[in-house]
Amino acid sequence: MKTTGNFTGKADIYAKYRPRYPKVYIDYLFSTNHLKDDRIVADIGSGTGIFSRQLLERGLHVIGVEPNDEMRKVAEQSLNQYSRFSSVKATAENTTLKGNSIDLITVAQAFHWFDKKAFKIECQRILKQKENVALVWNSRDLTSPVIKENEEICQKTCSNFKGFSGGIEETPEVFSDFFKEGKYEFKKYSSEMLFDYEGFLGRNLSASYAPKKDDEEYERFVYLLTELFEKYSKKGKIALQNITRSYLGNV
């Protein structure tokens, strides 16, 4: 299934409204993988460079691998001040990177789009011996009433909606199959994110399944989200419970 074009037309809104990852997670990634500023990280499915930026800010060399032209162009423009950033037009399954050259592979908010078997083989090819793959998602806490109602709106109005992050957190066997001998380290970090109306709407519209302006369901989608914001917001802000899920191991 070809998924390269899923975010075409959404690069700017994605870059503007998608959240960064918690500092505690970045600290964990550095300490567990003994990362230093001479290390090379391949950020696969790097999109608009949100996660790449956080690694670059800590001094790493980062190669962003992204097949979508619009998303990749936004990353290249926003990260051009970092001399240690390079950008490659390629897929997760065929990165074109040199074999045995990468100290860590990161995948932020993208693994659910990949051909898992082909990506695993590519990881084994480009990683240095015994180095790790880190998969991470910022996902919504489905026990929260506002997020449950947000999910119901998506189910009503988004024909391609299959759950937040493609519902991947509901299929743990995917991770057992991907990591070597089914072994990986799982970490979870909970946080609260505050959005004003524009940010709340933008976060929803940045999703791959969200309708675009010329789609039939766009106005209904926005109307229902506006109602939801008015129901739960306080002093112009709405609180969304976020869970950062991390999966780390050898492949």
N, C-alpha and C positions, 0 to 999 in steps of 0.2 A: 504494500500500500504506500503510495507516494504522499508524503506529508510536508514536503519542503515548502509548499505555498500556503500552509495553514495560517501563517501570520502576515501574509502579504496585505498591505494596506493598513497594518496595525503597528508598525515599527515605532512611530513617534509616540503614540499613546502608551505603548508597552514600556518604552524607555522612561516616560514621564511618571507613570503611576505604579509600576511594579516595585515592591519593597526590596530593600537590601536584606542581607542575611545577618543574624545577630553576631555581635563581636565575640561572644562566648563560643560560638561555633567556629569562627575563623581561628580563634586561639587554639581550640581543640585540634583543628586540622593541622596547624603548624607544629604543635607539640607532638602529636601522635606520629606524624610523618617526618619529623626532624627536619623541617623545611628551613633552608637558609637562602640568602639572596642569590646564590649561584645556581639554584635549582630551576629546572624547566618544567612548567606545568602546561599540559594540554587541556584547555577548557572546551569540551566538546558540546556542540549545540549551544554556542556561546551567545547567540541572539544579539541583543543590543549592548552587551558587554557589562551588565550589571554586576555579575559575580567576578568577571575578569578584573574589573576595576578594584574590587576589594583585595584581590591577590596582588595586583600591581602596587597598590598603596602600601603593601608590606614588603615591597622590594623584589618580588619574584619576576622571573622571565615567564611570560604567558603567551602561549600560542592559542588564539581564538579560532576554532574551526566551526564554520557556519555556512550552510548551503543557501540560505535565503538572502537574496541580494539586498533587499531593503533593510533587513535587520543588521546584516553585516556592515553596510555602509554607515548606519547610525553609530555602530560600535567604533568603526575606524575614525569617524569624525570626532567622537567624544573622547577617545582615548589616544589621540595623536600626540599628546604631550608626553606620553610614556615611551621612552626609548626602548624599554624592554617588552613592548607589546608588538606582536606580529599577527597578521590576519590571513586566514587561508579559506578559500572557497572550496569546501569539500563536505562530504557526509560523514556521519559517525562510523559508518560501515567501511568507508574507504577514505581515510583522512589524508592520504598522500604524504604523511609524515615519515621521516626516516625510522627504520627499525631500531629497536633497543636504544632509544634516544630520550625517553621521557621519564621524569622522576615522579610524577603524579598525574593521574587523569582525573579531572573533575567534570561532573555533569550536574548542572543546576537547572532544575525545572524542565528537563528535556528527555530523560531516559525513557519515559513512557511512549515517546514517538519512535524509538529506535527498533530495528530488527535485532533482537537481543542476542541471538546466536552469532550473527555476523559481526556485531559490535564486540562481543567477547573475544572472538578470534583476532580482531583488529587491535584490541587492547593488549592481548598477549604478544602481538607483533611489535608494537611501538614502545611498550614499557620496558624499562631496565629490569633486570632480574629481581624478583621479590618486592617490587614496588606496587603501590595500591591504586585502586579505583575508588573515588569518593562520589557517591550519588546523594543529592540533597534536594529537598523540596521545602518551600514555604507553603504550607497548606492550612486550610481552615479547620477550626475545631468544631466538628459536627455535633457536639453536645450543646453548643451555644444556640439559644432560640433564634437570634437574628440570623445566624448562618444557616440554620435549618430552613427558615423562611426564604432566605436568599437562594438556597438550593431549589426550593419549590418553584420559585420564579423562573430559574434556568430550565427546569424540567418542562414548564408550561410554554416557554417562548423560544427555546433554543433547540432546534431539531437535532443538532449534532452533540448535544450534551450527554456525556456518559459518566458524570461525576467529576468533582474537582480533581485536577491532575490526572484526568483519565481514569479515576478510580483505582489507581495503582496501589494505594496503601491497603486496599481490601484483598490483594492477591500476593501474600507473602511468599508463595512458592516461586514467584518470578525471581526473587532475590536468592533463594536457595539454589535455583538452577544456574544463576549467573555467576555467583561467587564460587571460588575453588572449594570443592568438598562441602559446599553449602555453608561455609563458615564466614561470618562477617560480624562487625561490631555495629550495633544499632544504638543511636543516641537520639534523644528527643528534647527539644527546648521549647518551652511555652512562653509566649509573650502577648502583650496587648498592643494592637495598632490602632491609632486614632486617625480618622479620615474626616475632612470636611466634605460637603456635598459633591464638589467637583472631583475630589480624590476618590470618593466611594464609587461614583459613577464611572470614572476613568478606570479604576481597578477592575470593575466588572466588564467594561467594554474592551479591555485589553486581552480578554480570554479568546482562545482560538474559536470556541463555539459561539461566542457572542455575535448577534446580528450586526451588520454594518448599516450605515445610514440609509442606503437604498434598499435594504431588505424589508420585507412585509412586516415582520414582527418587531422592528427596531423601536417604533414609537410606544408599543405596548410594553416592551422590555424596560425602556426608560421610565415610563409612567409607573410601573409596578415597583421599580427600584426607588423612585422618588417617594412613593407612599411608604416604603419600608424605612427609608432614611428619616422621614418625618415622624414615624412611629417610635423609633429607637434613639434618635439623636438627642443630645443634651448640649445646650449652648453652642449649637452649630457643628457638633462633632459626633461621630458615631464610633463606638469601640468594637473592633473585630478581634476575636481571640485567634491568635496564630499559633500553629505548631510547626516548628522546623524539624523535619525528619531527616536523619543522616544514616547512611549505610556505607560502611568502609571495609575494604578487604582486598585480598589477592584474587586474581582470576586465572 
